[in-house]
Amino acid sequence: MTLLTITQASPADAAPATRPRPDGPNGPAGPAGPLPAPAEHSPTVTDLVRLLFEGDDQDRVHTPWRELITDESFRHKEGLSPAEQAALSYERLRAVNRRLERAEDLARDPRLLAALHEWAAVVHGGGGLCTLASIHYNLFLGSLLDHQDGPPRDLTEFTTLARTGTFLCTELAHGNDAAALQTTAEFDPDTGGFILHTPHTGAQKFMPNTSPTGGPKSAVVAARLLVNGEDQGVFLFLTPLSDAHGTLPGIRVRRLPYRAGAPVDHCLTAFDHVPLPRSALLEAAHGRLTHDNTFTSSLGNRRKRFLQSIARVTTGKLCMSGAAVGATRAALTIAVRYAHHRHISGPRAGQQVPLHAHRTHHSRLLHALATAYAMTFLHRTVTARWADHTPDERPEIERLVAITKGWITWQARTLTTEARERCGAHALFPVNGLADFPQYTEGTITAEGDNLVIWAKAAAEMLFGHNTTPPPHTTPPAQQDLTDTAFLRELLHHAQTLWQTRARTALRNGPPGDPLARWNNASTPALRMIEAHARLQAADAFIHATQHTTDPTAHTLLTQLCRLFLLNQLNDYTGDLLATNHLTTHHVLNLPHTTNETLHTLTPHTTTLTNAFHLPTQYLTAIPLTTPNHLHQFDQLIPHTNKNNEHTPTH
């Protein structure tokens, strides 16, 4: 992917990348007590930034989007109506497009596309941009690029945003069972084209951004291909929706009520016998029409044809995960800065202490930071595997992407809510940067596959198709210590195996001859298996990053933060691990103490850990809560009134 020339970040706002040492340090965690807190742009922060943001690839993958959001057009705008917010999302989409030399390259690069979502999600109203970018570049343009059989297709009007692309799959009555959708595209032998039709109310396309807002639009529409009366399965059809004068004939578009968190023109869309040309069908090996109008396919199964047609949802899952990771890091950065700036009464008369001084406050933020680092490292690992996978690896990695998306977006909802609560009532105001995050992450939980559904599918596949057996103990558990990250990781692996064994037993013990009842019997432990698997994958990604530090202090901090993450994850499994002799009574009784000691060691470093999230200065200084003079800054945002109740400007 090539980007237009961009302005380099100033030295005060950037931590330069350094080359990782192939055999990163694997020494002890360092001193038990607190370390001196590194400065904002110290070698420690620089090393953490490198690990969090793609190492030597940081300037290509992240810098363009990080710089994009420093523009004034990405700052909070007070008092916009829902329609104005939606229009602003399209303006920002055009700002993204102006950064590109070739939009096709963005659509083809999962790393770059996911990174765009990471950075776009942090700004006020960024959920709207994330939604539009995911639809236009990934689902729409990406689908066109993935279906290139037949005559070449001119994509210029889409790559220049003369026409915005949208994606119409989900129907009002068909969400997670989209393979059963009812929209039809019937082959018309008289014209050689197709007739696109919505046969009933439940077949209306649900939620796509199809209104005139943002200018002329085209869509790829998922519809059931009928050839000579025979249903060949669901395929995609390129369909113009509107022009400069409005919606085209035969197409009905109705706006849905405003949805908080992602300011986009969500709509219901229906088709009344809309004629399409022969070229509308997006063809590939899984389905095409020959010159004599005979349907051929490399896949005999209609469900597999459908999944191949909508294969872009896998990259979409990475984009949703990236947005959730970005929102989480931003929310925690705001909360940590506020915790240091906000002072309250101390234990002595007249004393003032920062919120951060209280373990009840900073412990929650530290646990959240540990999870946010794990989320980021897991997302990096899985995105790289998807970008570089071979055809034979595809089923396994598609499943891993789905599991990752579920775990990350669920964590994001919890952590952004935590950050919002730690900042009190101030955080309820959008100008302070936190109010939108929990609402937006709710959308990522449902987008590109509802989390529970995609986890249930993954659980069914992994029940017998995945070996979770951990290696035997090399050292008796009684001789192991809870500060040993390798031991904690091994315990998490044992927890995954325990839940897989329970799920397999439950399936075998289910009612014979009733597949649904058998699955119902096994589904709860199977989902617990998937949860443990997701946590284990996150732990492995965290440990891998820790082993590739170059700065000793960064290594110590990451080791301790990884330990905190693992200790927190193991809380749910201590009973099982004790009962199966993987933990001793001493371990279980000592777990709270070890956790508390780790929190004590990390407490001085919350600012260091959030500085490594590398949020631009221009973004942070525009949020009152992040500044030492946050009370004055917030006060200056509110117009004063004179004795006649007329507004007077503040200075």
Beta strands, then each sheet from edge to edge (+ up, - down):
strand 1: 164-168
strand 2: 184-188
strand 3: 193-197
strand 4: 205-206
strand 5: 217-227
strand 6: 230-240
strand 7: 242-243
strand 8: 246-247
strand 9: 251-255
strand 10: 267-271
strand 11: 274-276
strand 12: 288-289
strand 13: 295-296
strand 14: 343-345
strand 15: 352-354
strand 16: 640-641
strand 17: 647-648
sheet 1: 1+ 5+ 2+ 3- 11+
sheet 2: 1+ 5+ 6-
sheet 3: 4+ 10- 9+
sheet 4: 7+ 8-
sheet 5: 12+ 13-
sheet 6: 14+ 15-
sheet 7: 16+ 17-
end
